[in-house]
């Protein structure tokens, strides 16, 4: 039960990473792998929901404490993003509109609950850490959560019939709000990076969300562009949509060499050990998301020459997912056979 008590709120990043790699595989010609990951993700999602509910019942004080912890609270946003990414999988791969719609509604409820609970508690708490200790790339999962709601809603909007324009307006508002939230948070993160001393341990795996948050913002914009024929508002805003979507993609692209350099500094120059951490799923997700968002962007702005990028990133994402899964299975075997289950 020690594992359950200390279960990280960001555990749903496993669902996010598996879902986006599945979607990338579906879009880029690996349907069998996409379907396999869809069913695996259903198992992951259900298991994590059960574990989360059990943790709330068995360890309510630990759960409530996480909600106001500057380092762990933002991990709850992975529940929102994981729910919506699974919804996108359900629609794009299985064509299960009803399931996707149900997950979208659940995602909206979770987004509202987590957003206004976490940020309210972090605002009113008395004892707060200094900026250098309190903020990290994981905070940008709040952006990912908002944009995942926008993406899934725009994907399934056609199924709402006459209500589609209202659904798309809501998705537009979520996209714009998520984009503004990225600007607020990344400004603090960039300030922390450049004006405070960094140690290898400070560059935890979620710093890749710096890129992943704008990658999913790109996907949300491209999805809105593709759905513009169902909304007069989106049609009127088409130049704005394309311009800001391209801005988000350019920002995501800018981050990639920077993050590779920081990873080299962390693991090669400073020799920080590279071992499995559940938070590494937060690094797998941006790789898959960059492949998907670039694929969608290429069609949204009629730039087919960009398609070479997602084809390359697909295999990078699959490789990262495989390595992380091996680490997860190894950790699980150590827990089971290391005495936690077999001890008398």
C-alpha distance (Angstrom), angle and dihedral (degrees) to the residues before:
residue distance angle dihedral
X1 . . .
X2 3.80 . .
X3 3.80 88.7 .
X4 3.78 91.6 52.4
X5 3.80 93.4 48.2
X6 3.81 91.7 53.1
X7 3.82 96.2 37.0
X8 3.79 107.8 144.7
X9 3.82 116.5 -119.2
X10 3.82 87.7 -134.1
X11 3.82 92.4 65.4
X12 3.81 91.1 110.5
X13 3.81 87.0 71.6
X14 3.82 83.4 88.5
X15 3.82 88.3 65.4
X16 3.81 91.7 44.8
X17 3.81 92.9 51.6
X18 3.81 96.0 43.2
X19 3.79 91.8 46.0
X20 3.77 97.2 51.0
X21 3.82 93.5 45.1
X22 3.81 87.1 51.3
X23 3.81 91.6 50.9
X24 3.81 91.8 46.9
X25 3.81 89.6 51.2
X26 3.81 90.5 49.9
X27 3.80 93.2 50.9
X28 3.79 95.5 43.6
X29 3.79 102.9 47.5
X30 3.81 109.0 -84.8
X31 3.83 101.3 107.5
X32 3.81 96.4 156.9
X33 3.80 91.4 55.4
X34 3.79 91.4 45.3
X35 3.81 91.8 54.0
X36 3.81 92.5 46.5
X37 3.80 90.7 52.5
X38 3.79 91.1 47.1
X39 3.79 92.3 59.2
X40 3.79 91.6 41.7
X41 3.79 88.9 52.0
X42 3.79 92.2 52.4
X43 3.81 87.7 56.7
X44 3.82 92.3 46.2
X45 3.80 92.2 48.9
X46 3.79 95.8 48.3
X47 3.81 91.8 45.0
X48 3.80 92.7 50.4
X49 3.80 91.6 47.3
X50 3.80 90.2 52.7
X51 3.81 91.8 46.7
X52 3.81 91.5 48.2
X53 3.80 93.7 50.4
X54 3.82 90.2 46.0
X55 3.79 90.2 50.7
X56 3.81 91.3 51.3
X57 3.81 90.4 51.6
X58 3.81 97.9 41.6
X59 3.80 100.9 34.3
X60 3.81 107.9 23.6
X61 3.82 94.0 154.0
X62 3.83 91.9 55.7
X63 3.80 91.2 46.9
X64 3.81 93.6 49.1
X65 3.80 90.4 45.1
X66 3.81 90.2 56.3
X67 3.81 90.6 55.4
X68 3.81 91.2 66.7
X69 3.81 98.5 35.2
X70 3.81 112.0 110.6
X71 3.79 92.9 -146.3
X72 3.81 100.3 42.2
X73 3.82 106.8 27.0
X74 3.79 95.3 77.6
X75 3.80 88.3 58.6
X76 3.80 88.6 77.0
X77 3.80 88.3 72.6
X78 3.82 87.8 72.4
X79 3.82 86.5 72.1
X80 3.81 88.9 62.4
X81 3.78 95.5 44.1
X82 3.80 93.3 43.3
X83 3.81 91.1 51.9
X84 3.80 93.2 50.3
X85 3.80 95.2 42.8
X86 3.80 89.2 53.0
X87 3.81 86.8 49.9
X88 3.80 90.4 53.8
X89 3.79 89.5 49.8
X90 3.79 90.9 50.5
X91 3.79 92.0 53.0
X92 3.80 102.1 38.0
X93 3.79 98.2 40.7
X94 3.81 106.1 25.1
X95 3.83 98.6 25.5
X96 3.82 87.5 -133.5
X97 3.81 99.1 153.5
X98 3.80 95.7 171.0
X99 3.79 92.1 52.8
X100 3.79 91.0 46.0
X101 3.80 91.8 49.4
X102 3.81 91.8 49.2
X103 3.80 90.8 50.4
X104 3.82 89.8 47.8
X105 3.80 91.4 54.6
X106 3.80 89.5 46.7
X107 3.80 89.1 49.1
X108 3.81 92.0 53.1
X109 3.82 91.9 50.0
X110 3.80 92.0 47.1
X111 3.80 91.3 46.1
X112 3.80 92.6 54.0
X113 3.81 93.3 43.8
X114 3.80 96.1 46.9
X115 3.80 96.5 39.6
X116 3.77 98.1 51.9
X117 3.81 95.8 35.2
X118 3.80 96.7 49.2
X119 3.80 98.7 40.3
X120 3.80 92.4 43.8
X121 3.81 92.5 51.2
X122 3.80 92.9 45.5
X123 3.80 89.6 49.9
X124 3.80 99.1 49.5
X125 3.82 100.2 37.4
X126 3.80 113.4 113.2
X127 3.80 102.2 -144.2
X128 3.79 111.0 56.8
X129 3.82 129.8 171.6
X130 3.80 122.6 -120.3
X131 3.81 115.0 -91.7
X132 3.81 93.0 -103.9
X133 3.81 91.1 57.8
X134 3.79 99.7 35.2
X135 3.79 105.1 50.6
X136 3.79 131.1 62.1
X137 3.78 140.2 146.4
X138 3.79 90.2 -80.7
X139 3.81 89.3 75.3
X140 3.79 88.0 72.5
X141 3.80 90.3 69.0
X142 3.81 82.9 84.2
X143 3.81 86.3 66.3
X144 3.80 91.8 45.7
X145 3.81 89.9 52.6
X146 3.81 93.8 53.4
X147 3.80 92.8 45.2
X148 3.80 92.9 47.2
X149 3.82 88.5 58.5
X150 3.81 89.1 50.5
X151 3.82 93.4 48.2
X152 3.80 96.4 49.4
X153 3.80 93.5 43.4
X154 3.81 92.6 51.8
X155 3.81 91.0 47.0
X156 3.80 94.6 54.8
X157 3.83 98.6 32.1
X158 3.80 92.9 106.0
X159 3.78 90.1 64.9
X160 3.81 91.5 63.2
X161 3.81 92.2 68.4
X162 3.80 113.3 -159.7
X163 3.81 90.4 7.4
X164 3.82 91.9 62.6
X165 3.84 95.1 98.9
X166 3.81 90.5 54.9
X167 3.80 91.7 46.9
X168 3.79 90.3 50.7
X169 3.80 92.3 48.2
X170 3.80 88.5 54.0
X171 3.82 89.6 49.4
X172 3.81 89.9 49.6
X173 3.81 90.5 52.9
X174 3.82 90.9 49.2
X175 3.81 90.3 49.3
X176 3.79 93.2 50.8
X177 3.81 93.0 43.6
X178 3.80 91.4 49.1
X179 3.80 90.5 49.0
X180 3.79 91.4 52.2
X181 3.81 90.7 47.9
X182 3.82 89.2 53.7
X183 3.81 90.7 54.7
X184 3.81 91.5 51.0
X185 3.81 96.2 47.0
X186 3.82 99.9 38.2
X187 3.80 89.4 52.9
X188 3.81 89.6 60.0
X189 3.81 92.5 43.4
X190 3.80 93.1 49.4
X191 3.80 89.9 47.9
X192 3.80 89.7 50.9
X193 3.81 91.4 48.9
X194 3.78 96.5 50.2
X195 3.80 104.0 34.9
X196 3.82 104.0 36.1
X197 3.79 129.4 62.2
X198 3.81 112.2 -97.7
X199 3.78 125.2 -148.5
X200 3.82 124.4 -167.4
X201 3.81 90.7 -107.0
X202 3.82 89.9 57.6
X203 3.80 90.4 64.6
X204 3.79 95.0 70.0
X205 3.84 118.0 170.9
X206 3.83 95.4 -91.7
X207 3.82 90.5 70.2
X208 3.83 84.8 88.0
X209 3.81 86.3 70.9
X210 3.82 84.6 77.2
X211 3.79 83.9 78.4
X212 3.79 98.9 28.7
X213 3.80 93.7 59.0
X214 3.80 93.1 58.5
X215 3.79 91.4 39.9
X216 3.80 91.2 59.8
X217 3.82 88.3 43.1
X218 3.80 86.1 57.4
X219 3.80 90.8 49.8
X220 3.80 91.4 49.3
X221 3.80 91.0 51.3
X222 3.81 93.0 47.0
X223 3.81 90.5 48.8
X224 3.80 91.0 51.5
X225 3.81 89.8 49.9
X226 3.81 90.2 52.3
X227 3.82 89.9 51.1
X228 3.81 96.5 45.7
X229 3.82 93.8 107.5
X230 3.82 88.3 69.3
X231 3.82 95.0 53.7
X232 3.83 129.3 53.6
X233 3.81 89.1 -159.1
X234 3.80 92.8 56.6
X235 3.79 90.8 45.5
X236 3.80 90.5 55.3
X237 3.81 91.0 48.0
X238 3.81 96.9 46.8
X239 3.85 97.4 117.7
X240 3.82 89.6 47.0
X241 3.81 91.8 47.9
X242 3.80 93.3 50.5
X243 3.79 93.5 45.0
X244 3.79 95.7 50.6
X245 3.80 93.0 41.3
X246 3.79 89.5 54.9
X247 3.82 89.5 46.6
X248 3.80 90.8 55.0
X249 3.81 91.6 48.0
X250 3.81 92.0 49.0
X251 3.81 89.3 51.3
X252 3.80 91.8 49.8
X253 3.80 89.8 49.2
X254 3.82 91.3 49.5
X255 3.79 90.8 55.8
X256 3.81 96.7 55.1
X257 3.85 99.5 74.6
X258 3.81 89.3 40.9
X259 3.80 92.7 53.4
X260 3.81 92.0 46.2
X261 3.81 89.4 52.2
X262 3.80 91.8 49.8
X263 3.81 90.6 48.1
X264 3.82 90.0 51.5
X265 3.80 90.2 49.8
X266 3.80 91.5 48.5
X267 3.79 101.2 45.8
X268 3.81 105.1 23.7
X269 3.80 107.6 28.7
X270 3.82 96.9 32.9
X271 3.82 93.3 28.8
X272 3.78 95.6 -135.4
X273 3.84 106.3 176.8
X274 3.78 115.3 -103.5
X275 3.80 104.2 -139.6
X276 3.77 134.0 145.9
X277 3.77 117.4 -75.3
X278 3.83 122.9 170.8
X279 3.80 86.5 -129.9
X280 3.82 89.8 67.8
X281 3.81 87.4 83.0
X282 3.79 83.8 71.6
X283 3.80 87.1 63.2
X284 3.82 95.0 46.7
X285 3.80 93.1 54.0
X286 3.85 96.5 61.5
X287 3.82 91.3 51.9
X288 3.79 92.4 54.6
X289 3.79 91.8 40.8
X290 3.79 92.1 53.4
X291 3.81 89.6 54.5
X292 3.82 92.5 49.6
X293 3.80 96.7 42.9
X294 3.81 92.9 48.6
X295 3.81 90.3 49.5
X296 3.81 91.1 52.4
X297 3.81 93.1 42.2
X298 3.80 92.0 54.2
X299 3.80 89.5 61.9
X300 3.80 95.6 37.5
X301 3.82 93.5 58.8
X302 3.83 96.7 27.4
X303 3.81 95.0 -113.9
X304 3.85 105.0 138.0
X305 3.81 91.5 168.5
X306 3.82 87.4 74.6
X307 3.81 91.1 66.6
X308 3.79 92.1 87.3
X309 3.82 88.4 70.3
X310 3.82 99.9 59.9
X311 3.80 91.4 45.3
X312 3.81 89.4 58.6
X313 3.80 95.1 41.5
X314 3.80 91.7 50.6
X315 3.80 90.9 68.4
X316 3.79 92.2 43.1
X317 3.80 88.6 53.5
X318 3.82 92.9 46.4
X319 3.80 89.8 49.8
X320 3.80 92.2 49.9
X321 3.82 91.4 46.4
X322 3.81 90.8 50.6
X323 3.80 93.4 50.0
X324 3.81 91.4 47.9
X325 3.82 91.4 47.8
X326 3.81 91.3 51.2
X327 3.79 88.2 51.9
X328 3.81 91.0 49.3
X329 3.81 92.7 49.7
X330 3.79 90.9 46.8
X331 3.79 91.3 50.7
X332 3.80 90.2 47.9
X333 3.80 92.2 51.4
X334 3.79 90.8 49.7
X335 3.80 90.5 52.4
X336 3.82 92.8 48.1
X337 3.80 100.3 39.8
X338 3.77 96.9 29.9
X339 3.76 91.2 78.5
X340 3.80 103.1 -88.7
X341 3.78 92.2 107.0
X342 3.81 102.5 20.6
X343 3.79 97.4 45.4
X344 3.78 113.7 110.9
